[in-house]
């Protein structure tokens, strides 16, 4: 289904070196080579069995050096594999192509336009790119190009402390951060080592909403001195841990624990 959420790719579709991520994704390192012109190229080839009836591939890119995740204007990158491919892809049915990296990736040689004809337009926000040959029927090769801007790494702090109230059988979990702007705590609780997200039953802090019936989102309160935000959660002793990630409202940035959820034990 081209509009469904992520599903685990079949084992025979995962390139060598792939690592399973939970039950809905895989992480695959890109292969790095150098062309005859001295240009460094990182790539991955994914083979697809048509019998699997896969309609689309969703993906993100991660810079392992900085931990930065790259998206398509805040959304997942998506490669449509269904028959009705939108005009945002290049029509290369005439076989126009150029071996940009001779000796490397011969299988990609038909997927790049000749520079003197009409070079691909790199768009920062991943919006639609005009069809090169709008009058032709779609061929087997398609190509879409994006511009990825490398960002500077900024260091901020997040302090989390837990206090127990044995009389009322409650855990008070406090958050303190110097992150700028409006910070949203995307959180849930778990009852065992499986760390399966659940919604806490009971009263929530103000400015809390239910997110897709799977998690809670609480906007942290701004500090009076303007140096960050803070918040407090009350969680009963029936839960073993707290799971959360942070979201910055202004630029829709998600912050996690090196690709995993933050986890705070409450036992």
C-alpha positions as CSV (number, residue, x, y, z in Angstrom):
1,X,0.0,0.0,0.0
2,X,1.8,3.2,-1.1
3,X,0.1,5.3,1.7
4,X,0.6,2.9,4.6
5,X,3.2,3.2,7.4
6,X,6.5,1.5,7.3
7,X,6.8,-2.3,7.0
8,X,9.8,-4.6,7.5
9,X,11.5,-5.2,4.1
10,X,11.7,-8.9,3.1
11,X,14.9,-10.6,4.0
12,X,15.8,-11.3,0.3
13,X,15.5,-7.5,-0.4
14,X,17.9,-6.4,2.3
15,X,21.4,-5.7,1.0
16,X,24.5,-7.2,2.7
17,X,25.3,-5.5,6.1
18,X,21.7,-4.6,6.8
19,X,20.6,-4.6,10.4
20,X,16.9,-5.0,11.5
21,X,15.5,-2.1,13.4
22,X,12.6,-3.1,15.7
23,X,9.8,-4.6,13.5
24,X,9.3,-2.0,10.8
25,X,12.6,-1.0,9.2
26,X,16.2,-2.0,8.4
27,X,19.4,0.0,8.4
28,X,21.9,-0.5,5.5
29,X,25.4,1.1,5.3
30,X,26.1,2.7,2.0
31,X,29.1,1.4,0.0
32,X,31.8,4.0,-0.6
33,X,33.9,4.1,-3.8
34,X,35.9,6.6,-5.7
35,X,35.4,7.4,-9.4
36,X,38.1,7.8,-12.0
37,X,37.6,11.6,-11.6
38,X,38.4,11.3,-7.9
39,X,34.9,12.0,-6.8
40,X,33.7,10.1,-3.7
41,X,30.4,8.2,-4.2
42,X,28.3,6.5,-1.5
43,X,25.6,4.2,-2.8
44,X,23.4,1.2,-2.1
45,X,21.6,-1.1,-4.5
46,X,18.3,-2.7,-3.5
47,X,17.0,-5.6,-5.6
48,X,13.2,-6.0,-5.7
49,X,11.3,-9.2,-6.5
50,X,8.2,-8.2,-8.4
51,X,6.3,-11.1,-6.7
52,X,6.4,-9.2,-3.4
53,X,4.0,-6.6,-4.7
54,X,5.9,-3.7,-3.0
55,X,4.3,-0.4,-4.0
56,X,6.9,2.0,-2.5
57,X,10.2,2.3,-0.6
58,X,10.4,4.8,2.3
59,X,13.8,5.8,3.6
60,X,15.9,8.3,5.6
61,X,19.6,9.0,5.5
62,X,21.8,9.2,8.6
63,X,25.2,10.7,9.0
64,X,27.0,8.3,11.4
65,X,29.7,10.9,12.2
66,X,27.3,13.5,13.6
67,X,24.1,11.4,14.2
68,X,22.2,13.8,11.9
69,X,19.1,12.4,10.1
70,X,18.2,13.8,6.7
71,X,14.6,13.9,5.5
72,X,12.6,15.3,2.5
73,X,11.5,18.6,4.0
74,X,10.5,16.9,7.3
75,X,9.0,13.9,5.6
76,X,10.3,10.5,4.6
77,X,12.0,10.1,1.3
78,X,9.8,7.9,-0.9
79,X,10.5,5.9,-4.1
80,X,7.2,4.9,-5.8
81,X,7.3,1.5,-7.5
82,X,3.7,1.3,-8.6
83,X,2.7,1.7,-12.2
84,X,1.3,5.3,-11.8
85,X,4.6,7.2,-11.1
86,X,4.0,10.9,-10.5
87,X,5.5,13.6,-12.7
88,X,8.0,14.5,-10.0
89,X,10.2,11.7,-11.5
90,X,12.3,12.1,-14.6
91,X,11.0,10.4,-17.8
92,X,14.0,8.6,-19.3
93,X,12.2,6.3,-21.6
94,X,14.3,7.5,-24.6
95,X,17.4,5.9,-23.0
96,X,19.1,9.2,-22.4
97,X,22.0,8.7,-20.0
98,X,25.6,9.3,-19.2
99,X,28.0,7.2,-17.2
100,X,28.8,9.8,-14.6
101,X,31.1,7.5,-12.7
102,X,32.9,5.2,-15.3
103,X,33.6,1.8,-13.9
104,X,31.2,2.2,-11.0
105,X,27.5,1.4,-11.0
106,X,27.0,0.5,-14.6
107,X,23.5,-0.4,-13.7
108,X,22.9,3.3,-12.9
109,X,24.2,4.5,-16.3
110,X,20.8,5.1,-17.7
111,X,19.4,7.1,-14.8
112,X,21.3,10.4,-15.2
113,X,20.6,13.0,-17.9
114,X,23.3,14.5,-20.1
115,X,24.3,17.9,-18.6
116,X,24.1,19.7,-21.9
117,X,20.4,18.8,-22.4
118,X,18.7,19.6,-19.1
119,X,20.6,19.0,-15.8
120,X,18.5,17.8,-12.8
121,X,17.3,20.7,-10.7
122,X,18.3,20.1,-7.1
123,X,15.5,21.2,-4.8
124,X,16.0,21.9,-1.0
125,X,12.4,21.1,0.0
126,X,11.9,18.0,-2.2
127,X,9.0,19.6,-4.1
128,X,8.1,18.4,-7.6
129,X,10.5,18.5,-10.4
130,X,9.2,19.1,-13.9
131,X,9.0,16.1,-16.2
132,X,11.8,16.3,-18.8
133,X,9.7,14.6,-21.5
134,X,6.1,15.1,-20.5
135,X,4.8,13.8,-23.8
136,X,6.4,10.4,-23.6
137,X,5.3,7.2,-21.8
138,X,7.1,6.3,-18.6
139,X,10.0,4.0,-19.1
140,X,11.7,1.6,-16.7
141,X,14.2,4.2,-15.4
142,X,13.4,7.1,-13.2
143,X,15.5,9.5,-11.3
144,X,14.8,12.2,-8.7
145,X,17.5,14.5,-7.2
146,X,17.6,16.3,-3.8
147,X,19.9,18.7,-2.1
148,X,21.1,17.7,1.3
149,X,22.5,20.4,3.5
150,X,25.0,19.4,6.2
151,X,24.2,21.1,9.5
152,X,26.5,22.1,12.4
153,X,26.3,19.9,15.5
154,X,25.0,21.8,18.5
155,X,25.3,20.6,22.1
156,X,22.4,21.0,24.5
157,X,21.6,19.3,27.8
158,X,18.6,17.3,29.0
159,X,18.5,16.4,32.7
160,X,16.0,13.8,33.9
161,X,15.5,13.0,37.6
162,X,13.2,10.5,39.4
163,X,11.8,10.9,42.9
164,X,9.7,8.3,44.7
165,X,6.8,9.1,46.9
166,X,6.4,5.8,48.7
167,X,3.2,6.9,50.6
168,X,1.2,7.6,47.4
169,X,3.1,5.0,45.3
170,X,4.1,7.6,42.7
171,X,7.2,8.4,40.7
172,X,7.8,12.1,40.0
173,X,9.9,12.4,36.8
174,X,11.4,15.9,36.2
175,X,12.8,17.2,32.9
176,X,15.1,20.2,32.5
177,X,16.6,21.3,29.2
178,X,18.3,24.3,27.6
179,X,16.9,23.5,24.2
180,X,15.5,26.8,22.6
181,X,11.9,27.3,21.5
182,X,8.9,25.1,22.2
183,X,9.9,21.6,23.2
184,X,7.4,18.7,23.1
185,X,7.9,15.6,25.2
186,X,6.6,12.6,23.2
187,X,6.2,9.9,25.8
188,X,4.7,6.7,27.0
189,X,5.1,4.0,29.7
190,X,5.9,0.3,29.7
191,X,5.2,-2.5,32.2
192,X,8.1,-5.0,31.4
193,X,11.5,-5.4,29.7
194,X,9.8,-5.5,26.2
195,X,9.6,-1.7,26.4
196,X,6.3,-1.7,24.5
197,X,4.8,1.8,24.5
198,X,1.5,2.3,26.4
199,X,-0.5,5.4,27.2
200,X,-0.6,6.2,30.9
201,X,-4.1,6.1,32.4
202,X,-5.1,8.9,34.6
203,X,-4.4,12.7,34.7
204,X,-1.9,14.4,32.5
205,X,-0.1,17.7,32.7
206,X,-1.6,20.7,31.0
207,X,-0.9,21.0,27.3
208,X,-1.0,17.2,26.8
209,X,-2.6,15.5,23.8
210,X,-3.0,11.9,22.7
211,X,-0.9,11.1,19.6
212,X,-2.5,8.4,17.4
213,X,-3.7,6.5,20.5
214,X,-0.1,5.2,20.9
215,X,1.7,8.0,22.9
216,X,1.2,11.3,24.7
217,X,2.7,14.7,23.7
218,X,3.3,17.2,26.5
219,X,4.6,20.7,25.7
220,X,7.2,21.6,28.3
221,X,6.9,24.9,30.1
222,X,9.3,27.7,29.3
223,X,11.6,28.8,32.0
224,X,11.1,32.3,33.4
225,X,14.7,33.3,32.5
226,X,14.2,32.2,28.9
227,X,17.1,29.6,29.0
228,X,15.0,26.5,28.2
229,X,12.1,24.4,29.4
230,X,11.0,22.1,32.2
231,X,8.2,19.7,33.1
232,X,7.1,17.1,35.6
233,X,5.3,13.8,35.2
234,X,3.5,11.7,37.8
235,X,3.6,8.0,37.1
236,X,2.3,5.2,39.4
237,X,4.4,2.3,40.6
238,X,2.7,-0.2,38.4
239,X,4.9,0.8,35.5
240,X,8.5,-0.3,35.1
241,X,9.8,2.4,32.8
242,X,9.2,5.7,30.9
243,X,9.9,5.9,27.1
244,X,10.2,9.3,25.4
245,X,11.7,11.3,22.6
246,X,11.8,15.1,22.1
247,X,10.3,17.2,19.4
248,X,11.2,20.8,18.5
249,X,8.0,22.6,17.4
250,X,9.7,25.2,15.2
251,X,11.4,23.1,12.7
252,X,9.7,19.7,13.3
253,X,13.0,18.2,14.5
254,X,12.9,14.9,16.5
255,X,15.7,14.2,19.1
256,X,16.3,10.6,20.3
257,X,19.0,8.5,21.9
258,X,21.3,7.8,19.0
259,X,18.4,6.3,17.0
260,X,16.6,4.7,19.9
261,X,14.0,5.9,22.4
262,X,15.1,7.4,25.7
263,X,14.3,5.0,28.5
264,X,14.1,5.9,32.2
265,X,13.7,2.9,34.6
266,X,11.2,3.5,37.4
267,X,11.8,0.3,39.5
